[in-house]
Amino acid sequence: MKEMKMTVDSSVPVTLQSFLHGRKGFSKRLLTRLKRTDMGITRNGSIVRSIDIVYPGDEIVIRTEDTSLLEPNHDLKAAVIFENRSAEHT
């Protein structure tokens, strides 16, 4: 099982989903898969849900058996075909 650790670097509390998807580039599909994995996502050693609030300095640990899914490719240049307005951008 592969493990990835990160510290919440937001200046304000945010939902785990906003942190992982919006700030770290995790896909929603991967987040769904991790939620169904035993101890897939933890905050400071305890299981956390994607709707839970995470705070600056919290340690988030992602655990998965499929190691190819963990590394987001920030260098990937893909055209945006559709983008809707989310609550974060209003």
WOFEN-V541717 format. One record per residue. N is the residue number from 1. SS is DSSP state (a for helix, b for strand, c for the rest). OMEGA is omega as a letter, one per 20 degrees, with the letter a starting at -180 (NA if undefined). BURIAL is 1 if it has 16 or more other ideal C-beta (glycine too) atoms within 10 Angstrom, else 0. Layout:
BEGIN
{{N,SS,OMEGA,BURIAL} {N,SS,OMEGA,BURIAL}}
END
This chain:
BEGIN
{{1,c,r,0} {2,b,a,0} {3,b,r,0} {4,b,a,0} {5,b,r,0} {6,b,r,0} {7,b,r,0} {8,c,a,1} {9,c,r,0} {10,c,r,0} {11,c,r,0} {12,c,r,0} {13,c,r,0} {14,b,r,1} {15,b,r,0} {16,a,r,1} {17,a,r,1} {18,a,r,1} {19,a,a,1} {20,a,a,1} {21,a,a,1} {22,a,a,0} {23,a,a,0} {24,c,r,1} {25,c,r,0} {26,c,r,1} {27,c,r,0} {28,a,r,0} {29,a,r,0} {30,a,r,1} {31,a,r,1} {32,a,r,0} {33,a,a,0} {34,a,r,1} {35,a,a,0} {36,c,r,0} {37,c,r,0} {38,c,a,0} {39,c,a,0} {40,c,r,1} {41,b,r,1} {42,b,r,1} {43,b,r,1} {44,c,r,0} {45,c,a,0} {46,b,r,0} {47,b,a,0} {48,c,r,1} {49,c,a,0} {50,c,r,1} {51,c,r,0} {52,c,r,0} {53,b,r,0} {54,b,a,1} {55,c,r,0} {56,c,r,0} {57,c,r,0} {58,c,r,1} {59,b,r,0} {60,b,r,1} {61,b,r,1} {62,b,r,1} {63,b,r,1} {64,b,r,1} {65,c,r,0} {66,c,a,0} {67,a,a,0} {68,a,a,0} {69,a,a,1} {70,c,a,0} {71,c,r,0} {72,c,a,0} {73,c,a,0} {74,c,r,0} {75,c,a,0} {76,c,r,0} {77,c,a,0} {78,c,r,0} {79,c,r,0} {80,c,a,0} {81,c,r,0} {82,c,r,0} {83,c,r,0} {84,c,r,0} {85,c,r,0} {86,c,a,0} {87,a,a,0} {88,a,a,0} {89,a,a,0} {90,c,NA,0}}
END
